């Protein structure tokens, strides 16, 4: 969760529009209030639960999902594309803070769908996916635990 807060604060360095950050609001991990809007952050290591995501997107809120850059999450994105493109305010951030290349890639399915050709959708998304080293949920959790245990040495 600290990664998400730091990321949002970093994005707001110049505009300075964040007015408040709250944890655990309405089932979301974070609620970020800006001068003119609100954004809800949902941290989901695995995107396996399409019904949970569908429920969150029905709210009409601006929702950002932060997930692990895993093959399973990539497959979920492609397999559930039609569900995700119906939400103009959805952003998905795929992360691997342990990647030696880049740590994240971001997609807004609604926008991406308007500018990409359906025949090359999976190839284009796969190209973005490969910008960040893939990691499994198990590897991610092991590295988090290893890193936090090293803080106390």
Secondary structure, DSSP 8 states (H G I E B T S, - for coil): -HHHHHHHHHHTTTT--EEEEEEEETTEEEEEEESS-EEEEEE-S----HHHHHHHHTT--EEEEEEE--HHHHHHHHHTHHHHTT-TTEEEEEE-TT-SSBSEEEE-HHHHHHHS-GGGHHHHHHHHHTTB----HHHHHHHHHHHHHHTT-
